[in-house]
């Protein structure tokens, strides 16, 4: 699979790859077992979490201003952002200040997921997934409530054995690939 992918045009146009260490999205990737999911903690102008699901050779992406939650009572806003290349799943590091998304990125959780929705469901704005991460496990729903301009969704934990009504996203702030905190990746990163 060679990622010369039209769907990455927006991603590529927003970035100057001579200045940012982020992947260009032209890499050849070995086919993995299962669909990839990743959540990156991103200390940009505002701290947020980027939720990404592999779909048809790219990573569908949503920005979560408050991060994910294992509490089914929490309805977490998920703002759709541009598709990212699959290789972005391993990106952790510092995006220079003047660049798009300038700040520090940490791989907060990663793993695979099972999808229980059809292409039709997705187009209608409804997704049911089971995440198999290091931190997040179990069933989640994504429901779109605003379609125009920047589509907005809600990410909600479904009831199952992994729900946790005392969940606090800041409790585990280390990278699942390097074990580092934001500060350990970049001493200039804000406290989390
Ligand atoms: Mn981001």
Backbone and ligand atoms as CSV (ligand in chain L), in Angstrom:
chain,resi,resn,atom,element,x,y,z
A,1,UNK,N,N,0.860,-1.192,0.000
A,1,UNK,CA,C,0.000,0.000,0.000
A,1,UNK,C,C,0.892,1.237,0.000
A,2,UNK,N,N,0.871,2.007,-1.045
A,2,UNK,CA,C,1.661,3.234,-1.102
A,2,UNK,C,C,0.743,4.418,-0.873
A,3,UNK,N,N,1.104,5.258,0.103
A,3,UNK,CA,C,0.166,6.280,0.560
A,3,UNK,C,C,0.244,7.576,-0.258
A,4,UNK,N,N,0.146,7.444,-1.566
A,4,UNK,CA,C,0.031,8.650,-2.385
A,4,UNK,C,C,-1.461,8.892,-2.480
A,5,UNK,N,N,-1.967,9.525,-1.476
A,5,UNK,CA,C,-3.373,9.421,-1.194
A,5,UNK,C,C,-4.027,10.797,-1.265
A,6,UNK,N,N,-5.001,10.934,-2.147
A,6,UNK,CA,C,-5.695,12.218,-2.318
A,6,UNK,C,C,-6.321,12.703,-1.025
A,7,UNK,N,N,-6.742,11.735,-0.202
A,7,UNK,CA,C,-7.408,12.121,1.040
A,7,UNK,C,C,-6.458,12.794,2.017
A,8,UNK,N,N,-5.156,12.740,1.728
A,8,UNK,CA,C,-4.190,13.391,2.616
A,8,UNK,C,C,-3.797,14.786,2.129
A,9,UNK,N,N,-4.439,15.268,1.084
A,9,UNK,CA,C,-4.098,16.585,0.530
A,9,UNK,C,C,-4.207,17.684,1.594
A,10,UNK,N,N,-5.313,17.687,2.343
A,10,UNK,CA,C,-5.484,18.719,3.379
A,10,UNK,C,C,-4.375,18.617,4.415
A,11,UNK,N,N,-4.118,17.391,4.877
A,11,UNK,CA,C,-3.042,17.155,5.850
A,11,UNK,C,C,-1.725,17.715,5.334
A,12,UNK,N,N,-1.417,17.417,4.077
A,12,UNK,CA,C,-0.121,17.830,3.526
A,12,UNK,C,C,-0.053,19.331,3.268
A,13,UNK,N,N,-1.182,19.924,2.860
A,13,UNK,CA,C,-1.187,21.363,2.594
A,13,UNK,C,C,-1.011,22.202,3.854
A,14,UNK,N,N,-1.427,21.659,4.995
A,14,UNK,CA,C,-1.345,22.420,6.239
A,14,UNK,C,C,0.073,22.446,6.818
A,15,UNK,N,N,0.949,21.608,6.279
A,15,UNK,CA,C,2.260,21.416,6.911
A,15,UNK,C,C,3.433,21.707,5.983
A,16,UNK,N,N,4.524,22.201,6.570
A,16,UNK,CA,C,5.766,22.395,5.829
A,16,UNK,C,C,6.736,21.316,6.313
A,17,UNK,N,N,6.899,20.276,5.502
A,17,UNK,CA,C,7.663,19.108,5.957
A,17,UNK,C,C,9.171,19.355,6.023
A,18,UNK,N,N,9.611,20.539,5.573
A,18,UNK,CA,C,11.020,20.870,5.790
A,18,UNK,C,C,11.204,21.398,7.215
A,19,UNK,N,N,10.076,21.706,7.883
A,19,UNK,CA,C,10.170,22.289,9.236
A,19,UNK,C,C,9.574,21.418,10.332
A,20,UNK,N,N,8.550,20.600,10.009
A,20,UNK,CA,C,7.941,19.769,11.049
A,20,UNK,C,C,8.459,18.328,10.934
A,21,UNK,N,N,8.679,17.668,12.085
A,21,UNK,CA,C,9.133,16.272,12.049
A,21,UNK,C,C,8.002,15.277,11.804
A,22,UNK,N,N,6.770,15.752,11.588
A,22,UNK,CA,C,5.639,14.839,11.376
A,22,UNK,C,C,5.804,14.077,10.059
A,23,UNK,N,N,5.212,12.871,9.949
A,23,UNK,CA,C,5.341,12.094,8.702
A,23,UNK,C,C,4.633,12.761,7.527
A,24,UNK,N,N,5.250,12.623,6.348
A,24,UNK,CA,C,4.675,13.208,5.132
A,24,UNK,C,C,3.454,12.441,4.648
A,25,UNK,N,N,3.386,11.172,5.030
A,25,UNK,CA,C,2.255,10.361,4.588
A,25,UNK,C,C,2.491,9.707,3.246
A,26,UNK,N,N,3.763,9.438,2.928
A,26,UNK,CA,C,4.062,8.752,1.670
A,26,UNK,C,C,4.744,7.416,1.929
A,27,UNK,N,N,4.746,7.014,3.207
A,27,UNK,CA,C,5.494,5.829,3.588
A,27,UNK,C,C,4.746,4.562,3.221
A,28,UNK,N,N,5.520,3.533,2.988
A,28,UNK,CA,C,4.953,2.215,2.765
A,28,UNK,C,C,4.851,1.545,4.136
A,29,UNK,N,N,3.675,1.069,4.484
A,29,UNK,CA,C,3.508,0.439,5.793
A,29,UNK,C,C,3.149,-1.023,5.635
A,30,UNK,N,N,3.726,-1.832,6.501
A,30,UNK,CA,C,3.333,-3.242,6.541
A,30,UNK,C,C,1.874,-3.319,7.003
A,31,UNK,N,N,1.118,-4.207,6.394
A,31,UNK,CA,C,-0.264,-4.400,6.847
A,31,UNK,C,C,-0.256,-4.987,8.249
A,32,UNK,N,N,-0.978,-4.332,9.143
A,32,UNK,CA,C,-1.034,-4.789,10.532
A,32,UNK,C,C,-2.231,-5.696,10.735
A,33,UNK,N,N,-2.163,-6.446,11.823
A,33,UNK,CA,C,-3.319,-7.257,12.204
A,33,UNK,C,C,-4.304,-6.354,12.920
A,34,UNK,N,N,-5.515,-6.275,12.424
A,34,UNK,CA,C,-6.515,-5.442,13.085
A,34,UNK,C,C,-6.409,-3.994,12.663
A,35,UNK,N,N,-7.477,-3.244,12.902
A,35,UNK,CA,C,-7.508,-1.822,12.561
A,35,UNK,C,C,-6.855,-1.025,13.689
A,36,UNK,N,N,-6.056,-0.058,13.288
A,36,UNK,CA,C,-5.301,0.743,14.255
A,36,UNK,C,C,-6.180,1.804,14.901
A,37,UNK,N,N,-5.979,2.018,16.198
A,37,UNK,CA,C,-6.487,3.248,16.803
A,37,UNK,C,C,-5.371,3.852,17.639
A,38,UNK,N,N,-5.381,5.165,17.732
A,38,UNK,CA,C,-4.374,5.854,18.542
A,38,UNK,C,C,-5.003,7.109,19.127
A,39,UNK,N,N,-4.561,7.473,20.316
A,39,UNK,CA,C,-4.933,8.765,20.896
A,39,UNK,C,C,-3.638,9.493,21.226
A,40,UNK,N,N,-3.486,10.684,20.654
A,40,UNK,CA,C,-2.306,11.484,20.936
A,40,UNK,C,C,-2.683,12.667,21.817
A,41,UNK,N,N,-1.926,12.841,22.873
A,41,UNK,CA,C,-2.112,14.009,23.718
A,41,UNK,C,C,-1.293,15.122,23.078
A,42,UNK,N,N,-1.908,16.265,22.843
A,42,UNK,CA,C,-1.284,17.304,22.035
A,42,UNK,C,C,-1.364,18.639,22.768
A,43,UNK,N,N,-0.204,19.055,23.282
A,43,UNK,CA,C,-0.135,20.363,23.947
A,43,UNK,C,C,0.183,21.399,22.885
A,44,UNK,N,N,-0.864,21.890,22.222
A,44,UNK,CA,C,-0.715,22.957,21.223
A,44,UNK,C,C,-1.150,24.251,21.908
A,45,UNK,N,N,-1.772,25.193,21.167
A,45,UNK,CA,C,-2.223,26.422,21.827
A,45,UNK,C,C,-3.196,26.075,22.955
A,46,UNK,N,N,-4.003,25.007,22.747
A,46,UNK,CA,C,-4.818,24.449,23.829
A,46,UNK,C,C,-4.497,22.970,23.940
A,47,UNK,N,N,-4.386,22.488,25.166
A,47,UNK,CA,C,-4.155,21.061,25.360
A,47,UNK,C,C,-5.395,20.287,24.923
A,48,UNK,N,N,-5.213,19.258,24.105
A,48,UNK,CA,C,-6.333,18.421,23.677
A,48,UNK,C,C,-5.816,17.022,23.386
A,49,UNK,N,N,-6.727,16.140,23.060
A,49,UNK,CA,C,-6.364,14.773,22.702
A,49,UNK,C,C,-6.872,14.523,21.288
A,50,UNK,N,N,-6.053,13.881,20.445
A,50,UNK,CA,C,-6.472,13.566,19.081
A,50,UNK,C,C,-6.783,12.077,18.993
A,51,UNK,N,N,-8.017,11.799,18.648
A,51,UNK,CA,C,-8.506,10.419,18.561
A,51,UNK,C,C,-8.495,10.018,17.093
A,52,UNK,N,N,-7.832,8.908,16.759
A,52,UNK,CA,C,-7.691,8.516,15.360
A,52,UNK,C,C,-8.027,7.039,15.168
A,53,UNK,N,N,-8.824,6.769,14.147
A,53,UNK,CA,C,-9.227,5.395,13.822
A,53,UNK,C,C,-8.844,5.091,12.378
A,54,UNK,N,N,-8.211,3.938,12.161
A,54,UNK,CA,C,-7.885,3.525,10.793
A,54,UNK,C,C,-9.167,3.207,10.032
A,55,UNK,N,N,-9.293,3.829,8.862
A,55,UNK,CA,C,-10.415,3.534,7.954
A,55,UNK,C,C,-9.913,3.662,6.531
A,56,UNK,N,N,-9.998,2.606,5.760
A,56,UNK,CA,C,-9.611,2.646,4.348
A,56,UNK,C,C,-8.240,3.269,4.097
A,57,UNK,N,N,-7.256,2.850,4.876
A,57,UNK,CA,C,-5.876,3.262,4.587
A,57,UNK,C,C,-5.440,4.608,5.119
A,58,UNK,N,N,-6.305,5.291,5.849
A,58,UNK,CA,C,-5.899,6.550,6.494
A,58,UNK,C,C,-6.382,6.522,7.943
A,59,UNK,N,N,-6.011,7.562,8.704
A,59,UNK,CA,C,-6.522,7.689,10.068
A,59,UNK,C,C,-7.566,8.802,10.102
A,60,UNK,N,N,-8.828,8.410,10.308
A,60,UNK,CA,C,-9.891,9.395,10.551
A,60,UNK,C,C,-9.574,10.033,11.893
A,61,UNK,N,N,-9.745,11.336,11.995
A,61,UNK,CA,C,-9.262,12.032,13.191
A,61,UNK,C,C,-10.289,12.986,13.784
A,62,UNK,N,N,-10.293,13.021,15.102
A,62,UNK,CA,C,-11.150,13.925,15.870
A,62,UNK,C,C,-10.319,14.550,16.995
A,63,UNK,N,N,-10.532,15.836,17.242
A,63,UNK,CA,C,-9.884,16.479,18.387
A,63,UNK,C,C,-10.856,16.450,19.572
A,64,UNK,N,N,-10.373,15.962,20.703
A,64,UNK,CA,C,-11.186,15.878,21.921
A,64,UNK,C,C,-10.665,16.922,22.911
A,65,UNK,N,N,-11.377,18.066,23.050
A,65,UNK,CA,C,-10.859,19.103,23.955
A,65,UNK,C,C,-10.686,18.611,25.392
A,66,UNK,N,N,-11.566,17.714,25.841
A,66,UNK,CA,C,-11.462,17.226,27.224
A,66,UNK,C,C,-10.894,15.816,27.314
A,67,UNK,N,N,-10.523,15.234,26.170
A,67,UNK,CA,C,-10.004,13.870,26.195
A,67,UNK,C,C,-11.119,12.850,26.295
A,68,UNK,N,N,-10.757,11.565,26.252
A,68,UNK,CA,C,-11.757,10.504,26.347
A,68,UNK,C,C,-12.153,10.256,27.807
A,69,UNK,N,N,-13.222,9.486,27.994
A,69,UNK,CA,C,-13.622,9.107,29.351
A,69,UNK,C,C,-14.178,7.699,29.348
A,70,UNK,N,N,-13.930,6.991,30.440
A,70,UNK,CA,C,-14.524,5.648,30.607
A,70,UNK,C,C,-15.830,5.722,31.387
A,71,UNK,N,N,-16.270,6.947,31.696
A,71,UNK,CA,C,-17.532,7.132,32.406
A,71,UNK,C,C,-18.672,7.323,31.401
A,72,UNK,N,N,-19.637,6.399,31.359
A,72,UNK,CA,C,-20.734,6.510,30.385
A,72,UNK,C,C,-21.575,7.788,30.542
A,73,UNK,N,N,-21.439,8.483,31.671
A,73,UNK,CA,C,-22.170,9.748,31.880
A,73,UNK,C,C,-21.538,10.893,31.087
A,74,UNK,N,N,-20.267,10.750,30.721
A,74,UNK,CA,C,-19.554,11.838,30.044
A,74,UNK,C,C,-19.789,11.792,28.546
A,75,UNK,N,N,-20.247,12.921,28.008
A,75,UNK,CA,C,-20.391,13.047,26.561
A,75,UNK,C,C,-19.261,13.947,26.098
A,76,UNK,N,N,-18.275,13.347,25.464
A,76,UNK,CA,C,-17.075,14.111,25.126
A,76,UNK,C,C,-17.112,14.618,23.692
A,77,UNK,N,N,-17.017,15.949,23.573
A,77,UNK,CA,C,-17.012,16.581,22.265
A,77,UNK,C,C,-15.829,16.070,21.439
A,78,UNK,N,N,-16.112,15.723,20.184
A,78,UNK,CA,C,-15.081,15.232,19.258
A,78,UNK,C,C,-15.235,16.008,17.950
A,79,UNK,N,N,-14.304,16.906,17.707
A,79,UNK,CA,C,-14.379,17.771,16.519
A,79,UNK,C,C,-13.576,17.125,15.396
A,80,UNK,N,N,-14.268,16.867,14.271
A,80,UNK,CA,C,-13.601,16.200,13.159
A,80,UNK,C,C,-12.464,17.069,12.631
A,81,UNK,N,N,-11.304,16.453,12.398
A,81,UNK,CA,C,-10.171,17.171,11.801
A,81,UNK,C,C,-9.722,16.419,10.556
A,82,UNK,N,N,-8.693,16.907,9.910
A,82,UNK,CA,C,-8.296,16.311,8.631
A,82,UNK,C,C,-7.761,14.890,8.799
A,83,UNK,N,N,-7.959,14.059,7.760
A,83,UNK,CA,C,-7.433,12.699,7.757
A,83,UNK,C,C,-5.910,12.746,7.877
A,84,UNK,N,N,-5.369,11.818,8.650
A,84,UNK,CA,C,-3.916,11.728,8.836
A,84,UNK,C,C,-3.403,10.423,8.235
A,85,UNK,N,N,-2.114,10.391,7.852
A,85,UNK,CA,C,-1.550,9.140,7.332
A,85,UNK,C,C,-1.444,8.086,8.437
A,86,UNK,N,N,-1.505,6.819,8.061
A,86,UNK,CA,C,-1.398,5.730,9.042
A,86,UNK,C,C,-0.121,5.839,9.868
A,87,UNK,N,N,0.960,6.288,9.222
A,87,UNK,CA,C,2.246,6.366,9.926
A,87,UNK,C,C,2.216,7.368,11.078
A,88,UNK,N,N,1.181,8.205,11.128
A,88,UNK,CA,C,1.081,9.184,12.218
A,88,UNK,C,C,0.894,8.501,13.568
A,89,UNK,N,N,0.458,7.251,13.552
A,89,UNK,CA,C,0.208,6.527,14.807
A,89,UNK,C,C,1.445,6.468,15.700
A,90,UNK,N,N,2.637,6.545,15.111
A,90,UNK,CA,C,3.870,6.463,15.889
A,90,UNK,C,C,4.466,7.830,16.176
A,91,UNK,N,N,3.779,8.899,15.743
A,91,UNK,CA,C,4.408,10.211,15.907
A,91,UNK,C,C,4.313,10.724,17.333
A,92,UNK,N,N,5.478,10.989,17.881
A,92,UNK,CA,C,5.594,11.578,19.211
A,92,UNK,C,C,6.772,12.534,19.125
A,93,UNK,N,N,6.618,13.734,19.594
A,93,UNK,CA,C,7.735,14.673,19.510
A,93,UNK,C,C,7.255,16.104,19.533
A,94,UNK,N,N,8.095,16.968,18.987
A,94,UNK,CA,C,7.837,18.400,19.074
A,94,UNK,C,C,7.620,18.971,17.682
A,95,UNK,N,N,6.467,19.621,17.485
A,95,UNK,CA,C,6.185,20.344,16.244
A,95,UNK,C,C,6.608,21.796,16.506
A,96,UNK,N,N,7.489,22.345,15.642
A,96,UNK,CA,C,7.979,23.705,15.897
A,96,UNK,C,C,6.839,24.713,16.071
A,97,UNK,N,N,7.075,25.680,16.928
A,97,UNK,CA,C,6.058,26.658,17.341
A,97,UNK,C,C,5.282,27.321,16.200
A,98,UNK,N,N,5.993,27.720,15.140
A,98,UNK,CA,C,5.320,28.478,14.080
A,98,UNK,C,C,4.556,27.573,13.109
A,99,UNK,N,N,4.707,26.252,13.255
A,99,UNK,CA,C,4.067,25.327,12.327
A,99,UNK,C,C,2.644,25.003,12.763
A,100,UNK,N,N,1.862,24.455,11.812
A,100,UNK,CA,C,0.486,24.030,12.102
A,100,UNK,C,C,0.507,23.018,13.252
A,101,UNK,N,N,-0.285,23.247,14.277
A,101,UNK,CA,C,-0.333,22.332,15.425
A,101,UNK,C,C,0.916,22.387,16.283
A,102,UNK,N,N,1.668,23.481,16.177
A,102,UNK,CA,C,2.919,23.623,16.930
A,102,UNK,C,C,2.736,23.271,18.401
A,103,UNK,N,N,3.650,22.460,18.936
A,103,UNK,CA,C,3.548,22.036,20.335
A,103,UNK,C,C,4.106,20.630,20.494
A,104,UNK,N,N,3.720,19.980,21.594
A,104,UNK,CA,C,4.288,18.671,21.925
A,104,UNK,C,C,3.231,17.586,21.784
A,105,UNK,N,N,3.632,16.464,21.186
A,105,UNK,CA,C,2.708,15.344,20.950
A,105,UNK,C,C,3.225,14.094,21.664
A,106,UNK,N,N,2.315,13.432,22.367
A,106,UNK,CA,C,2.633,12.196,23.098
A,106,UNK,C,C,1.610,11.129,22.704
A,107,UNK,N,N,2.066,9.914,22.443
A,107,UNK,CA,C,1.128,8.828,22.126
A,107,UNK,C,C,0.514,8.355,23.442
A,108,UNK,N,N,-0.687,8.833,23.711
A,108,UNK,CA,C,-1.320,8.602,25.015
A,108,UNK,C,C,-1.906,7.195,25.120
A,109,UNK,N,N,-2.397,6.663,23.998
A,109,UNK,CA,C,-2.886,5.275,23.989
A,109,UNK,C,C,-2.846,4.754,22.554
A,110,UNK,N,N,-2.641,3.471,22.418
A,110,UNK,CA,C,-2.656,2.880,21.076
A,110,UNK,C,C,-3.086,1.427,21.168
A,111,UNK,N,N,-3.539,0.922,20.040
A,111,UNK,CA,C,-3.965,-0.470,19.997
A,111,UNK,C,C,-4.752,-0.710,18.722
A,112,UNK,N,N,-5.656,-1.675,18.794
A,112,UNK,CA,C,-6.513,-1.942,17.637
A,112,UNK,C,C,-7.970,-1.762,18.069
A,113,UNK,N,N,-8.859,-1.791,17.087
A,113,UNK,CA,C,-10.278,-1.689,17.430
A,113,UNK,C,C,-11.107,-2.548,16.478
A,114,UNK,N,N,-12.267,-2.914,16.962
A,114,UNK,CA,C,-13.258,-3.597,16.133
A,114,UNK,C,C,-14.365,-2.609,15.840
A,115,UNK,N,N,-14.851,-2.649,14.617
A,115,UNK,CA,C,-15.904,-1.722,14.221
A,115,UNK,C,C,-17.198,-2.498,14.004
A,116,UNK,N,N,-18.284,-1.959,14.535
A,116,UNK,CA,C,-19.580,-2.627,14.410
A,116,UNK,C,C,-20.545,-1.835,13.543
A,117,UNK,N,N,-19.989,-0.916,12.769
A,117,UNK,CA,C,-20.842,-0.068,11.947
A,117,UNK,C,C,-20.497,-0.254,10.482
A,118,UNK,N,N,-21.500,-0.087,9.644
A,118,UNK,CA,C,-21.281,-0.168,8.200
A,118,UNK,C,C,-20.845,1.199,7.691
A,119,UNK,N,N,-20.419,1.225,6.441
A,119,UNK,CA,C,-20.083,2.477,5.772
A,119,UNK,C,C,-21.286,3.434,5.793
A,120,UNK,N,N,-22.471,2.848,5.631
A,120,UNK,CA,C,-23.722,3.635,5.655
A,120,UNK,C,C,-23.943,4.288,7.017
A,121,UNK,N,N,-23.749,3.512,8.081
A,121,UNK,CA,C,-23.887,4.050,9.446
A,121,UNK,C,C,-22.934,5.235,9.625
A,122,UNK,N,N,-21.694,5.029,9.182
A,122,UNK,CA,C,-20.681,6.070,9.339
A,122,UNK,C,C,-21.097,7.351,8.614
A,123,UNK,N,N,-21.585,7.183,7.375
A,123,UNK,CA,C,-22.025,8.359,6.600
A,123,UNK,C,C,-23.172,9.084,7.293
A,124,UNK,N,N,-23.996,8.320,7.988
A,124,UNK,CA,C,-25.113,8.930,8.722
A,124,UNK,C,C,-24.660,9.519,10.056
A,125,UNK,N,N,-23.394,9.303,10.398
A,125,UNK,CA,C,-22.868,9.901,11.622
A,125,UNK,C,C,-23.031,9.035,12.850
A,126,UNK,N,N,-22.896,7.733,12.664
A,126,UNK,CA,C,-23.005,6.844,13.822
A,126,UNK,C,C,-21.969,5.726,13.722
A,127,UNK,N,N,-21.150,5.608,14.757
A,127,UNK,CA,C,-20.102,4.589,14.780
A,127,UNK,C,C,-20.111,3.891,16.135
A,128,UNK,N,N,-19.997,2.577,16.127
A,128,UNK,CA,C,-19.830,1.822,17.367
A,128,UNK,C,C,-18.523,1.046,17.243
A,129,UNK,N,N,-17.628,1.261,18.206
A,129,UNK,CA,C,-16.324,0.596,18.153
A,129,UNK,C,C,-15.999,-0.049,19.493
A,130,UNK,N,N,-15.195,-1.094,19.428
A,130,UNK,CA,C,-14.625,-1.652,20.652
A,130,UNK,C,C,-13.127,-1.389,20.602
A,131,UNK,N,N,-12.644,-0.595,21.555
A,131,UNK,CA,C,-11.228,-0.241,21.595
A,131,UNK,C,C,-10.464,-1.286,22.401
A,132,UNK,N,N,-9.304,-1.614,21.871
A,132,UNK,CA,C,-8.419,-2.562,22.557
A,132,UNK,C,C,-7.077,-1.876,22.747
A,133,UNK,N,N,-7.072,-0.875,23.620
A,133,UNK,CA,C,-5.858,-0.102,23.864
A,133,UNK,C,C,-5.169,-0.575,25.125
A,134,UNK,N,N,-4.131,0.181,25.504
A,134,UNK,CA,C,-3.443,-0.087,26.767
A,134,UNK,C,C,-4.243,0.540,27.912
A,135,UNK,N,N,-4.859,1.678,27.630
A,135,UNK,CA,C,-5.614,2.404,28.663
A,135,UNK,C,C,-7.117,2.313,28.434
A,136,UNK,N,N,-7.533,2.504,27.193
A,136,UNK,CA,C,-8.966,2.483,26.877
A,136,UNK,C,C,-9.350,1.125,26.316
A,137,UNK,N,N,-10.364,0.542,26.940
A,137,UNK,CA,C,-10.878,-0.739,26.457
A,137,UNK,C,C,-12.393,-0.693,26.481
A,138,UNK,N,N,-12.971,-1.491,25.604
A,138,UNK,CA,C,-14.418,-1.623,25.626
A,138,UNK,C,C,-15.117,-0.806,24.567
A,139,UNK,N,N,-16.438,-0.814,24.714
A,139,UNK,CA,C,-17.305,-0.271,23.674
A,139,UNK,C,C,-17.528,1.240,23.823
A,140,UNK,N,N,-17.438,1.935,22.705
A,140,UNK,CA,C,-17.683,3.383,22.642
A,140,UNK,C,C,-18.597,3.678,21.462
A,141,UNK,N,N,-19.398,4.725,21.586
A,141,UNK,CA,C,-20.146,5.185,20.418
A,141,UNK,C,C,-19.690,6.593,20.050
A,142,UNK,N,N,-19.708,6.856,18.765
A,142,UNK,CA,C,-19.443,8.194,18.240
A,142,UNK,C,C,-20.687,8.593,17.470
A,143,UNK,N,N,-21.268,9.719,17.879
A,143,UNK,CA,C,-22.520,10.169,17.278
A,143,UNK,C,C,-22.338,11.594,16.770
A,144,UNK,N,N,-22.544,11.800,15.503
A,144,UNK,CA,C,-22.404,13.156,14.949
A,144,UNK,C,C,-23.668,13.960,15.224
A,145,UNK,N,N,-23.493,15.195,15.711
A,145,UNK,CA,C,-24.676,16.038,15.964
A,145,UNK,C,C,-24.633,17.321,15.150
A,146,UNK,N,N,-23.493,17.593,14.487
A,146,UNK,CA,C,-23.394,18.779,13.632
A,146,UNK,C,C,-22.592,18.364,12.410
A,147,UNK,N,N,-23.166,18.623,11.229
A,147,UNK,CA,C,-22.550,18.116,10.013
A,147,UNK,C,C,-21.806,19.187,9.229
A,148,UNK,N,N,-22.359,20.408,9.208
A,148,UNK,CA,C,-21.782,21.462,8.354
A,148,UNK,C,C,-20.484,22.015,8.920
A,149,UNK,N,N,-19.692,22.640,8.020
A,149,UNK,CA,C,-18.391,23.220,8.362
A,149,UNK,C,C,-17.523,22.170,9.032
A,150,UNK,N,N,-17.216,22.404,10.313
A,150,UNK,CA,C,-16.440,21.404,11.053
A,150,UNK,C,C,-17.412,20.444,11.723
A,151,UNK,N,N,-17.550,19.218,11.193
A,151,UNK,CA,C,-18.489,18.286,11.834
A,151,UNK,C,C,-18.091,17.998,13.286
A,152,UNK,N,N,-19.122,17.923,14.134
A,152,UNK,CA,C,-18.883,17.651,15.547
A,152,UNK,C,C,-19.634,16.400,15.971
A,153,UNK,N,N,-18.957,15.606,16.792
A,153,UNK,CA,C,-19.482,14.333,17.258
A,153,UNK,C,C,-19.408,14.302,18.787
A,154,UNK,N,N,-20.075,13.313,19.366
A,154,UNK,CA,C,-19.907,13.039,20.794
A,154,UNK,C,C,-19.344,11.636,20.947
A,155,UNK,N,N,-18.308,11.518,21.754
A,155,UNK,CA,C,-17.711,10.209,22.063
A,155,UNK,C,C,-18.199,9.794,23.445
A,156,UNK,N,N,-18.899,8.666,23.498
A,156,UNK,CA,C,-19.505,8.235,24.769
A,156,UNK,C,C,-19.168,6.770,25.034
A,157,UNK,N,N,-18.735,6.490,26.248
A,157,UNK,CA,C,-18.481,5.101,26.665
A,157,UNK,C,C,-19.805,4.383,26.825
A,158,UNK,N,N,-19.901,3.199,26.240
A,158,UNK,CA,C,-21.103,2.373,26.434
A,158,UNK,C,C,-20.931,1.561,27.723
A,159,UNK,N,N,-22.037,1.073,28.245
A,159,UNK,CA,C,-21.967,0.271,29.473
A,159,UNK,C,C,-21.351,-1.092,29.185
A,160,UNK,N,N,-20.298,-1.403,29.899
A,160,UNK,CA,C,-19.722,-2.753,29.851
A,160,UNK,C,C,-18.760,-2.903,31.038
A,161,UNK,N,N,-18.027,-3.980,31.061
A,161,UNK,CA,C,-17.166,-4.240,32.220
A,161,UNK,C,C,-16.023,-3.226,32.364
A,162,UNK,N,N,-15.765,-2.425,31.321
A,162,UNK,CA,C,-14.648,-1.470,31.376
A,162,UNK,C,C,-15.066,-0.067,31.797
A,163,UNK,N,N,-16.363,0.169,31.981
A,163,UNK,CA,C,-16.791,1.513,32.382
A,163,UNK,C,C,-16.282,1.828,33.783
A,164,UNK,N,N,-16.086,3.132,34.029
A,164,UNK,CA,C,-15.534,3.560,35.311
A,164,UNK,C,C,-16.072,4.956,35.627
A,165,UNK,N,N,-16.954,5.028,36.609
A,165,UNK,CA,C,-17.614,6.303,36.905
A,165,UNK,C,C,-16.670,7.286,37.600
A,166,UNK,N,N,-15.512,6.833,38.036
A,166,UNK,CA,C,-14.543,7.741,38.673
A,166,UNK,C,C,-13.403,8.106,37.731
A,167,UNK,N,N,-13.624,7.895,36.452
A,167,UNK,CA,C,-12.518,8.051,35.514
A,167,UNK,C,C,-12.000,9.483,35.427
A,168,UNK,N,N,-10.680,9.608,35.430
A,168,UNK,CA,C,-10.029,10.911,35.255
A,168,UNK,C,C,-8.899,10.724,34.239
A,169,UNK,N,N,-9.033,11.421,33.107
A,169,UNK,CA,C,-8.096,11.222,31.992
A,169,UNK,C,C,-6.660,11.626,32.361
A,170,UNK,N,N,-6.520,12.531,33.343
A,170,UNK,CA,C,-5.178,13.018,33.685
A,170,UNK,C,C,-4.432,12.055,34.619
A,171,UNK,N,N,-5.133,11.025,35.076
A,171,UNK,CA,C,-4.534,10.091,36.023
A,171,UNK,C,C,-3.318,9.387,35.420
A,172,UNK,N,N,-3.428,8.994,34.155
A,172,UNK,CA,C,-2.309,8.312,33.507
A,172,UNK,C,C,-1.810,9.174,32.354
A,173,UNK,N,N,-0.720,9.891,32.602
A,173,UNK,CA,C,-0.284,10.883,31.624
A,173,UNK,C,C,0.963,10.468,30.837
A,174,UNK,N,N,1.318,9.179,30.940
A,174,UNK,CA,C,2.529,8.726,30.249
A,174,UNK,C,C,2.225,8.150,28.867
A,175,UNK,N,N,3.208,8.270,27.982
A,175,UNK,CA,C,3.113,7.693,26.645
A,175,UNK,C,C,3.070,6.169,26.720
A,176,UNK,N,N,2.233,5.557,25.884
A,176,UNK,CA,C,2.185,4.096,25.844
A,176,UNK,C,C,3.273,3.524,24.929
A,177,UNK,N,N,4.031,4.381,24.242
A,177,UNK,CA,C,5.148,3.827,23.460
A,177,UNK,C,C,6.514,4.136,24.080
A,178,UNK,N,N,6.656,5.271,24.726
A,178,UNK,CA,C,7.973,5.625,25.288
A,178,UNK,C,C,7.979,5.675,26.814
A,179,UNK,N,N,6.792,5.694,27.421
A,179,UNK,CA,C,6.701,5.821,28.875
A,179,UNK,C,C,6.948,7.237,29.377
A,180,UNK,N,N,7.140,8.175,28.430
A,180,UNK,CA,C,7.457,9.552,28.832
A,180,UNK,C,C,6.210,10.390,29.086
A,181,UNK,N,N,6.378,11.460,29.880
A,181,UNK,CA,C,5.332,12.472,30.032
A,181,UNK,C,C,5.611,13.576,29.010
A,182,UNK,N,N,4.659,14.512,28.868
A,182,UNK,CA,C,4.869,15.644,27.953
A,182,UNK,C,C,6.158,16.390,28.297
A,183,UNK,N,N,6.360,16.622,29.581
A,183,UNK,CA,C,7.548,17.351,30.054
A,183,UNK,C,C,8.839,16.601,29.744
A,184,UNK,N,N,8.766,15.273,29.778
A,184,UNK,CA,C,9.967,14.478,29.476
A,184,UNK,C,C,10.273,14.481,27.975
A,185,UNK,N,N,9.223,14.684,27.154
A,185,UNK,CA,C,9.432,14.791,25.714
A,185,UNK,C,C,9.953,16.191,25.376
A,186,UNK,N,N,9.389,17.175,26.068
A,186,UNK,CA,C,9.772,18.569,25.809
A,186,UNK,C,C,9.700,19.354,27.116
A,187,UNK,N,N,10.854,19.738,27.676
A,187,UNK,CA,C,10.861,20.467,28.968
A,187,UNK,C,C,10.028,21.745,28.921
A,188,UNK,N,N,9.779,22.267,27.710
A,188,UNK,CA,C,8.979,23.494,27.588
A,188,UNK,C,C,7.483,23.226,27.532
A,189,UNK,N,N,7.078,21.966,27.499
A,189,UNK,CA,C,5.642,21.634,27.442
A,189,UNK,C,C,4.966,22.070,28.743
A,190,UNK,N,N,3.655,22.416,28.669
A,190,UNK,CA,C,2.953,22.844,29.894
A,190,UNK,C,C,2.774,21.671,30.864
A,191,UNK,N,N,2.523,22.000,32.120
A,191,UNK,CA,C,2.192,20.959,33.101
A,191,UNK,C,C,0.870,20.331,32.738
A,192,UNK,N,N,0.731,19.047,33.011
A,192,UNK,CA,C,-0.552,18.420,32.667
A,192,UNK,C,C,-1.274,17.902,33.886
L,1,MN,MN,MN,-4.044,18.032,17.632
